[in-house]
């Protein structure tokens, strides 16, 4: 994690004001006490890195 921050600082100079760390799909058991993965958030995520 620290290596990633160091790289971001070196590349960007100033870090963004907000950063999200996502460790995996969300899960909930609200509906009929059955675990459902990916219940919250987008169905797909596309990441485009341009440099």
One Martini backbone bead per residue (centre of mass of N, CA, C, O) as a GRO file, in nm:
protein
   51
    1UNK     BB    1   0.059   0.062  -0.023
    2UNK     BB    2   0.296   0.259   0.008
    3UNK     BB    3   0.404   0.222  -0.279
    4UNK     BB    4   0.155   0.340  -0.416
    5UNK     BB    5   0.176   0.624  -0.293
    6UNK     BB    6   0.457   0.690  -0.397
    7UNK     BB    7   0.384   0.666  -0.696
    8UNK     BB    8   0.159   0.878  -0.700
    9UNK     BB    9   0.334   1.116  -0.608
   10UNK     BB   10   0.541   1.100  -0.842
   11UNK     BB   11   0.326   1.129  -1.079
   12UNK     BB   12   0.120   1.368  -0.956
   13UNK     BB   13   0.223   1.514  -0.675
   14UNK     BB   14  -0.090   1.530  -0.616
   15UNK     BB   15  -0.332   1.412  -0.437
   16UNK     BB   16  -0.628   1.317  -0.406
   17UNK     BB   17  -0.912   1.387  -0.209
   18UNK     BB   18  -1.018   1.098  -0.306
   19UNK     BB   19  -1.038   0.749  -0.192
   20UNK     BB   20  -1.099   0.410  -0.301
   21UNK     BB   21  -1.138   0.098  -0.131
   22UNK     BB   22  -1.176  -0.221  -0.294
   23UNK     BB   23  -1.208  -0.569  -0.192
   24UNK     BB   24  -1.503  -0.626  -0.311
   25UNK     BB   25  -1.794  -0.742  -0.312
   26UNK     BB   26  -2.085  -0.703  -0.205
   27UNK     BB   27  -2.296  -0.787   0.086
   28UNK     BB   28  -2.614  -0.955   0.159
   29UNK     BB   29  -2.906  -1.066   0.396
   30UNK     BB   30  -3.193  -0.921   0.370
   31UNK     BB   31  -3.301  -1.142   0.172
   32UNK     BB   32  -3.407  -1.418   0.321
   33UNK     BB   33  -3.120  -1.477   0.446
   34UNK     BB   34  -2.952  -1.440   0.173
   35UNK     BB   35  -2.663  -1.437   0.019
   36UNK     BB   36  -2.558  -1.146  -0.168
   37UNK     BB   37  -2.368  -1.059  -0.437
   38UNK     BB   38  -2.352  -0.741  -0.559
   39UNK     BB   39  -2.600  -0.548  -0.453
   40UNK     BB   40  -2.404  -0.305  -0.463
   41UNK     BB   41  -2.367  -0.117  -0.722
   42UNK     BB   42  -2.214  -0.192  -0.991
   43UNK     BB   43  -2.198  -0.432  -1.237
   44UNK     BB   44  -1.971  -0.258  -1.379
   45UNK     BB   45  -1.613  -0.194  -1.434
   46UNK     BB   46  -1.416   0.062  -1.583
   47UNK     BB   47  -1.066   0.099  -1.652
   48UNK     BB   48  -0.878   0.394  -1.738
   49UNK     BB   49  -0.538   0.435  -1.844
   50UNK     BB   50  -0.364   0.742  -1.885
   51UNK     BB   51  -0.024   0.879  -2.003
   0.00000   0.00000   0.00000
